[in-house]
Amino acid sequence: MERRAQVGWGSAVAATAVIVALLFLSSNVLGAVVKTGSKVDKAPFKGTPFDSGDVFLGGCKTTLTYTDTPIFNITNGNSTFNASTGAKACADLYGTDDVSVLAYVGFNGSTWTQATSASDTITFLYNLSWIASASAKVSKSASVTAETYIYVESYVMDETTGNEAVSGFASVVSIDLTTTSSMTSHKVDQMFKAPDGPVALTAGNVYYVEVYLYLEVYASVSSTGSSSASASLTLEPAGHQSKLVSITVS
């Protein structure tokens, strides 16, 4: 008999889908878009933290460990997260074990009305520290997957037209194992820059900006035998910080 469990945080969790937490620019930064020159915003950021994640468990031998649920600290810009997953083959020949943790870490800001038409680039600077690992052991004809991901995703949205003005997508770390192997990636205090643009901004239109860290830890095993898979991800290893350092509009 397959078991399914879902775990979430606060009102942000939905039962059937992964919830997107958006990281918006604070109002004082957005106002700078219409000015000449560049503007840099740093912590403490103005806005409301919005952190969310989902856990999905299925099968007979999955394991999950949460030390830190996803949290964005608006005072210093820090993002914390710590999760480990594991899966082993079921006794049922057609059984599948899978466990996944999906999270978005950020904060909500405000919209702005563009005073004059302009072309600007919005750059998000992160100081990222993490330990990511994945391990896969395959026996017989099993299908095994172990994955760990960190992505930076960002958007400039035109609320007046309902269209996306520009978007950005960058991979910080990506580990995807489907055969017998293991891999660990460890970075401490890595400066990571994610620019959006240049984007054409139309006078009189209302805009808002989204940027967030997307985190995923996944393990899956299909078939019998001694196959296993595990994955883990830790932001902010002991003594270090993963944080949004600054937002620059220029």
WOWOVEN-V517070 format. One record per backbone hydrogen bond with DSSP energy under -0.5 kcal/mol. NH is the residue of the N-H (numbers start at 1). CO is the residue of the C=O. If there is no record, write none. Layout:
((NH:CO) (NH:CO))
This chain:
((3:59) (5:57) (7:55) (9:53) (12:9) (13:10) (14:17) (21:19) (22:20) (24:22) (24:107) (25:209) (29:26) (30:26) (31:27) (32:29) (33:30) (34:31) (35:32) (39:249) (41:247) (43:245) (45:74) (47:45) (48:108) (50:106) (52:104) (54:102) (55:7) (56:100) (57:5) (58:98) (59:3) (63:86) (65:84) (67:65) (67:82) (68:82) (71:80) (73:71) (73:78) (74:72) (77:73) (79:242) (80:71) (81:235) (82:68) (83:233) (84:65) (85:231) (86:63) (87:229) (88:61) (89:227) (90:223) (95:92) (97:221) (98:58) (99:219) (100:56) (101:217) (102:54) (103:215) (104:52) (105:213) (106:50) (108:48) (110:25) (112:207) (114:112) (114:205) (118:201) (120:199) (122:196) (123:121) (123:248) (124:194) (125:123) (125:246) (126:124) (126:192) (127:243) (128:126) (128:190) (130:187) (131:234) (132:185) (133:232) (134:183) (135:230) (136:181) (137:228) (142:139) (143:222) (144:142) (144:178) (145:220) (146:177) (147:218) (148:175) (149:216) (150:173) (151:214) (152:170) (153:151) (153:212) (154:168) (155:210) (156:166) (157:155) (157:208) (158:163) (159:157) (159:206) (160:206) (162:158) (163:158) (165:156) (165:163) (166:156) (168:154) (170:152) (172:150) (172:170) (173:150) (175:148) (177:146) (181:136) (183:134) (185:132) (187:130) (190:128) (191:189) (192:126) (192:190) (194:124) (196:122) (199:120) (201:118) (201:199) (204:114) (205:202) (207:112) (208:157) (210:155) (211:23) (212:153) (213:105) (214:151) (214:212) (215:103) (215:213) (216:149) (217:101) (218:147) (219:99) (220:145) (221:97) (222:143) (223:95) (228:137) (229:87) (230:135) (231:85) (232:133) (233:83) (234:131) (235:81) (236:129) (240:237) (243:127) (243:241) (244:77) (245:125) (245:243) (246:125) (247:41) (248:123) (249:39) (250:121))
